[in-house]
Amino acid sequence: MKTTIDHLPEEKQRKLREITAIFTEPRDGSPIGMLILFGSHARGDWVEDAETGYKSDYDFLVVVETEAQVADVMLWGEIEQRVRAVIGDTPLTLIVHDVKFVNREIRIGQYFFGDIANEGVALYDSRKFTLAKPKALNAEERLALAERNFSSWFDSAGKFWRSSRDAGARLWLKEAAFLLHQATERYYHSAILVHTGYKQRTHDIELLGNLAGEQHALMADVLPKTEPEEKHLFDLLKRAYIDARYSMSYRISSAELATLQAQVLVLAARVREACLEKIATFCGADAMRKDLPTVPQMGEAVLANLSPPPTDPQEFGQWAQNIAELSEQRGEVRGRAEGFQAGDAHGEARGRASALLLVLRSRGVEVSAELEERIMACSDPALLAAWLQRVATVATAAELLAG
């Protein structure tokens, strides 16, 4: 690891000295063990584009001794605020981990931390502990790591998306919104892990979306929030992590939930495409696993044996996990069924038609027997796809089929 910042302009050096002083000033039980500058400023390829306004982040890793010190959010929040005052409008990335976690990640070959150990600049070192020696991964090992990260997190995201849909069909709307937030968060984690080897310690889907978008254009601005209605929907999804569990005032309609579920499916498809593209860079597309998880589909059946959501918010997480596990079992059954139905266009059309009816009913839209028969009789894939695209916004089933 380097120990000098002489490659940076004097003004940046001055700011880094001021920042180092903020981290290391005397405190009761000061936890700072190491302060490491990493990323573009450590490497020397930082960018400040006057035309576009783009500026490379200041990236800092703080290494402390214990997990309890990592959890001192008041301290790190105060320090982050003071650091931002020094760097102005330049973006900041600040991560804090205990030394056991960092060394474990280095030893198993997580290249995010290995690159920090190799390319970072130690701005401060208390000499209380040392970092492990980075393990150099070959292309095959990087491929296996990326596939493992993608499989775990993308598959988990799909289970939570299905669980959101199952809950929404029963009009457990707040619970469905929370589950959908979990799906969104996990899709972003899978993307960032594949591209950087690091899992962000945050539940903020807006921040995760920005970080994913920096890795691949396909993942930039997938969840729209430009127009007022778009911003309202995104805010509902973002707030669902806390408010859907703890706030009596949180409200989301069936139509809003269905629209967000459709948007998250688009996110899933974009994330998968970007991740497979990245994974193929390690050893080529032919070397990739053929069983990597796929995007959920609207045509999947809804679970019938769901337990009602708990009234105690503290029990919410376990309930959500149980629902996700039921979704996993359902996915195994569905996979076997699909094996028998491969190439059956009629079965696929009926699946899409069933999905249309499911979304309509989950939103409380009345469907007459005549309209149900017309939807189920449709065998035109293009027409069914068009109906699926607008099913989340129509007010009546007749409006869906008009034209």
Buried (B, 14 or more C-beta within 10 A) or exposed (E): BBEEBEBBEEEBBEBBEBBBEBBBEEEEEBBBBBBBBBBBBBBEEBEEEEEEEEBBBBBBBBBBBEEEBBEBEEBBEEBBEBBBEBBEEBBBEBBBBBBEBBBBBBBEBBBBBBBBBBBBBBBBBBEEBEBBEBBEBEEEBBBBBBBEBBBBBBBBBBBBBBBBBBBBBBBBBBBBBBBBBBBBBBBBBBBBBBBBBBBBEBEBBBEBBBBBBBBBEBBBEBBEBEEEEBEEBBEBBBBBBBBBBEEEEBEBEBBBBBBBBBBBBEBBBBBBBBBBBBBBEBBEEEEBEEEBBEBBBBBBBBBEEBEEBBEEBEEBEEBBBEBBEBBBEBBEEBEEEBEEBEEEEEBBBBBBBBBBBBBBBBBEBEBEEEBBEEBBEBBEEEEBEEBBEEBBEBEEBBEBBEE
